[in-house]
Amino acid sequence: MKLFLRDHVILIVTQIVQFISIAGIFWLAGFRNTELILYCMFLGCFFLVCYLAYYYLHHRKFYKRLTEPIGTLDESLQKLDQAVISEKLGDLLTSQYNEYQKQIAELNNNQEEHLIFMDRWVHQMKTPLSVIELMAKDLDEPESSSFREETARLKTGLNMVLYMARLRTIEQDFHIKKVSLLKLVQEVNQENKRLFIQNHIYPEVKANQEKILVETDEKWLFFVVSQFIQNAVKYSVNQANKIQISLDKNDDRVTLEVKDFGVGIPKEDQKRIFDAFYTGKNGRKFNKESTGVGLFLVHEVIHYLGHQLEVDSSVDRGSSFRVIF
C-alpha cells in the first residue's frame, strides 16, 4: 500500500489542486453557491478514491511483488497481472534471468577448466621435482640437503594448490571408511621426518588405546593432521624441541590432539585463524612464507567431514588443535 500511495501521490495532489482551483474560479466569477461547490468537490474526490481503489485491487499482486524480496530466482518468472506495465516488467525479468543463467554457466565452465588445468599442472610439476630429488642424492653435503629442502617446500606448495582446487568438488571426493588413527599419525610423521630433523623437533605420540578406529576420509584427514604438525613445528622453532600428538578414546568420543609448546596465537588473532588468506601476527613475524590457506582448508574439510574442531592457545605457551570424532 505504501508503494502504491507513493506511486500515485502526484496524481492525488494534482486532483486536489484542480478541485480547489475550479472552486476558486467559480467563486471569483460570482457563483457563490457554497453547497453546490462542495458537492462537486465531493463527487470529484469520490470518483478519484474509486479509481484508486480499483487500480490498487487490480494491481495488488504487482505492488506486493515489488515490495517483497524474491526468495528464489524462479520466482522472478511468475506472471503478475495482465497490465501492460506488469507484462513488460515480467519480460524484462525473464530476459535478465536468462542472461544471468548464461553468465553463470560461462563462469562455471571457466572455473571447471581452470581447476582441471591446475590439477594437471600440479601433477606435471611433481615429476620434475622427483627427478631433482633423485639427482640431489648424488651431491655432497650440504648441497644435497639444501636441494631436498627446497624441493620439499615446492612439493608442499603444489599440494596446497591441489587441495585448494579439489575443495570446490570436495563432496564428490569423499571415501568414508574405518581409519586407524595411530597408523595415520605414524604415516604423517614419516612423511614429515625431514621437517622434524631440520628443525630439531621430535613428535611424541600418546594413545590410551593402540587400536582407535574412526569413520572418516583417510586422504583428507591425512592432510588435516599434516597441517597441524607442520604448523606446530614451524611455530616451535627455537621455542621447544618437541610436539605432542595425543589420541584419546572415551566411550563414543574420539579426540586427536596436536599440541606444541611454541609461540602461541595472540588472542586477537584466534577468531580469524581459519579465515582464508589470513596470516596474523605470527605469520608475518615468524613465517614470512605463510599464505593463510592451510588452516582455512582444514576448517572447510573438517566441516564437510562432519567432525568438530577445537583450538586452545596462549602466547609463549603453545597451541592445541583438536579434532573430535
Summary of the structure (lengths in Angstrom):
residues: 325
radius of gyration: 35.0
end to end distance: 53.9
largest distance: 119.7
contacts: 879
relative contact order: 0.07
helix: 63%
strand: 14%
